[in-house]
Amino acid sequence: MQSVYGVCPFATTQRVLQGKWAIVVLYQLSCGTQRFNELERNIPEITRSMLTRQLRQLERDRLVVRKVYAEVPPRVEYSLSELGERFRRVLDEIEVFGLEYMRELEKGEDL
């Protein structure tokens, strides 16, 4: 079976997560629905324009859902889509690896 991104599942996943901030944004949204300003506060290193681009890309890739409420001023919320929710177990494994890797790096500094 060939996807629109190619035949390799690793290349397909890499393509979807190619943005520098994709995994961090997905992690933040795995903690619950957030508005743009909340995401911006929770990821202080990201610029406003980069967050906008990353959210749009994740929405195009169907991992994030953007919901606009008909209010004045308009309220916009971001959450993981059903597909994004399935990515949670990958995020959990990334966290486990990251923590183990940081411990290994700390050990190496003692040499």
C-alpha positions in Angstrom: 0.0 0.0 0.0 1.4 3.4 -1.0 0.6 6.6 0.9 0.6 10.0 -0.7 4.0 10.5 1.1 5.7 7.4 -0.3 6.0 3.7 0.5 8.1 3.8 3.6 6.3 4.3 7.0 9.4 5.8 8.5 9.8 8.3 5.7 6.0 9.1 5.9 6.2 9.7 9.7 9.4 11.8 9.3 7.6 13.9 6.6 4.7 14.5 8.9 7.0 15.4 11.9 9.5 17.4 9.9 8.9 20.7 11.6 11.3 21.6 14.4 8.5 22.1 16.8 6.0 19.4 15.7 6.7 17.0 18.5 6.7 19.7 21.2 3.3 21.1 19.9 1.9 17.6 19.8 3.1 17.0 23.3 1.5 20.2 24.6 -1.8 19.3 23.0 -1.6 15.8 24.4 -2.0 17.5 27.8 -5.4 18.9 26.6 -7.0 21.5 24.4 -5.3 24.8 24.3 -5.7 28.2 22.8 -2.9 29.8 20.7 -1.7 32.1 23.5 -1.6 29.1 25.9 0.6 27.2 23.5 2.8 30.3 23.0 3.2 30.6 26.8 3.9 26.8 27.2 6.6 26.9 24.4 8.4 30.1 25.1 11.2 29.4 22.7 8.9 29.3 19.6 8.1 32.5 17.7 4.5 33.4 16.9 4.9 32.9 13.2 6.6 29.5 13.6 3.8 28.4 16.0 1.2 29.5 13.4 3.0 27.6 10.6 3.5 24.5 12.7 -0.2 24.4 13.8 -1.3 24.8 10.2 1.0 22.0 9.0 -0.2 19.7 11.8 -3.8 20.6 10.9 -3.1 19.8 7.2 -1.5 16.5 8.2 -4.7 15.8 10.2 -3.0 15.4 13.6 -4.5 18.6 15.0 -8.0 20.0 15.0 -8.6 23.8 15.0 -12.0 24.8 16.3 -13.3 28.4 15.9 -16.1 29.6 18.1 -18.5 32.3 16.7 -17.8 34.8 19.5 -16.6 38.4 19.6 -13.7 38.3 19.7 -13.4 34.9 18.1 -12.1 32.1 20.2 -9.9 29.5 18.6 -8.9 26.2 20.3 -6.5 23.5 19.2 -6.6 19.9 20.1 -5.3 16.5 18.9 -7.4 14.9 16.3 -8.4 11.2 16.6 -5.2 10.4 14.5 -3.2 12.7 16.8 -4.5 10.9 19.9 -3.1 7.7 18.5 0.3 9.4 18.3 0.3 9.7 22.1 2.0 6.3 22.6 4.8 7.5 20.3 5.1 10.7 22.5 5.3 8.5 25.6 8.1 6.5 24.1 9.9 9.7 23.0 9.7 10.9 26.6 11.1 7.7 28.0 14.0 7.7 25.5 14.7 11.4 26.2 14.9 10.9 29.9 17.1 7.8 29.6 19.3 9.6 27.1 19.7 12.7 29.3 20.8 10.4 32.2 23.4 8.7 29.9 24.7 12.1 28.9 25.0 13.2 32.5 27.0 10.0 33.3 29.4 10.8 30.4 30.1 14.2 31.8 31.6 12.6 34.9 34.4 11.0 32.8 
